[in-house]
Amino acid sequence: MSLNPQTTHPQAPAASISTRDLARAAWASSLGSALEYYDFALYSLASALVFSPLFFPGNNPATGLILSFGTYFLGFAIRPLGGVVFGRLGDRLGRKFVLLTTVLLMGGASTLIGVLPTYNGSAGDWYGTGAGILAPILLIVLRLMQGLGAGAEMAGASILMTEYAPASRRGFVASLPFLGVQMGTVAAALVYFLLLNTNQAIKITDTWLWRVPFLASVVILGVAIYIRLRLKESPTFAKLEPHEQVTEKPLRTLINRSGKTLLLGIGLRMAENGGSSIYQALAVAYVSSAAIGMKGPIGALSLVFAAAVGAAVVPLAGWLTDKYGRVRTYRAFAIFQLIAAFPIWYALSFGDTVLTIVVVSIGLGVGTWGMFGAQSALMCELFGSRQRYLGVSVAREGSAVIAGGIAPLIGAWLMSLAVTAEGGSTVHGAGAGAWLPIAGYLALLTAITVAATFEVPETKGRSLEDPRDAIHDKHAVQLQGS
C-alpha cells in the first residue's frame, strides 16, 4: 500500500517508556552486542591463532591462514541474507521478536563450535580420531549460522535504542548498545590472553583449552535471553503496526525507494567495518607472524587495551553527535582513521610490545570505534519508519561483506605476497613489508567513507515516525547544506 506522509491517521498509543524500561533496553541491546562481538573477536583470534592447524592442516602456514580467514569471510558473506530475512520480520513482527531469535542463533552456533571434532584429531578431541574433511565443513556450517543471526542483531539493537531514546539525547542513548562491542571484545581477548599465557610450553591447539572460549558463549546467551524476554516493544513500531505501514514486497520496495540511502549507508560503514576487521583479525595475525615474530598473547592483550579506550570513546562519540551533529562527528573520526592508517601500520612492523598496544588502542579504540559510537542514531535516522529495520540491516550487512568480511582475506593474501617477494617463508623477517599495502587498503576504505559523509544529509532531530528517508526530507538536506 502507498502512504502519503501528509495523511493523518488516528494514532495508537505508544508504549509508555520509563527510565527502568530504557535501562533494561540498554542492557538487553548491549548484551546482544556483547555476544555478537564476543563471537566476532573470538572467531577473529581463533582464525589467526588456532583454526589453521586444527581444521586446515598443511605444510604451508600461509595457505592455512588464508583458508582459516576464508571461513571467517563466509560468516560475513551470509550476513546480508540474515539482514533481509530478519529485517523483514523486524518490520512485520517487531524488534523484540527478532532480537530474541538472532541472539539464539549466534550464541547457539558459537557454543557448538566448542564441541566440534578437528581434522586430524588432537589431545582435546573426545571423538578419538579426527573427523577429516567433515571437521571444516561443520565449522563452516556453524559459521554460517553465526552470520545469519548477526545479520540483523546490531541493526535491531541500534534501532530499538534509537526508537526508545528521547530526541534530545538520541545520539548518546543509541550508542549505548555499542558498548557491548567492547564488553564482548574484552571477554574474548581476556580468555585468549589467559589461555595463551597459562603454559608457554604447551600449545593451545594440543589441548582442549581452545574450546573453552566458545563454550563460554552459553553464559552470555542465557543472560541476554532472560533480559530480552522482559523487554517492551519499541514505541515507534507500536504506532506503525496498527496502520499496517509495511509493504507486501519489502525488499523490492526498499531498493526502488531507498537505493541511494542504501549506498550511502554502505559507504559510511566501509571505514568502520573494514577497520574493525583489519585491526582485530589482521593486525593480530601480522604481529604474530614469522615476519614480526611477537610471541605470546600480545594480539589479545592489544585488543583488551583497545576495548578499554573504545568503552570511553563510544558514548563520547554519541554525545558529540547530539551536540555537534551526526555527520560532522562521524566525518571527524573517519578523517582521524585515514590520517593514522600509515603511521599505525608502520609502527606495527617494529614488533615492539608497548608500541603495538598503543597504536592498536589508538587505531581501533579511537578511530574505528569512534565511528561506531556516532553511527547508531545516524544510520537509523537515514531511513524512513516503514522499512527502517530492513534498510539498516541491508546497509550494515552489505558493507560487512564488501569491507569487513573480505578485509582479513585480502590482508592475508597481501602478507603472502610480501613473504614471496622478500625471499620466502624460510627467510627471517620476510613479509614484514606487508604493512604498507595493508595500510593502503585501510586508507582506501576510509577515503570512501569520508567521501560518503559529504553526500549524507544531517539527520539530527528528525522524526522517527516520518516514512520518508532523510535524503527526501528537505529539512534534513537544508541542515547538511547550512
Protein Blocks (a to p, Z undefined) as FASTA:
>chain_A
ZZdfkbccdddddddddfklmmmmmmmmmmmmmmmmmmmmmmmmmmmmmmmmmmmgcfbl
klmmmmmmmmmmmmmmmmmmmmmmmmmmmmmnojklmmmmmmmmmmmmmmmmmmcccfko
paklcnlpaekjmlmmmmmmmmmmmmmmmmmmmmmmmmmmmmmpcfklmmmmmmmmmmmm
mmmmmmmmmmmmmmmmmpmmbcfklpmklmmmmmmmmmmmmmmmmmmmmpccdfklmmmm
mnopacfblmlmmmmmmmmmmmmmmmmmmmmmmmmmmmmmmmmmmmmmmklopghjklmm
mmmmmmmmmmmmmmmmmmmmmmnojklmmmmmmmmmmmmmmmmmmmmmnopaklmmmmmm
mmmmmmmmmmmmmmmmmmmmmpcfklmmmmmmmmmmmmmmmmmmmmmmmmmmmmmmmmmm
nnpjklghihjlmmmmmmmmmmmmmmmmmmmmmmpccfehiafkbmbdfklmmklmmmmm
ZZ
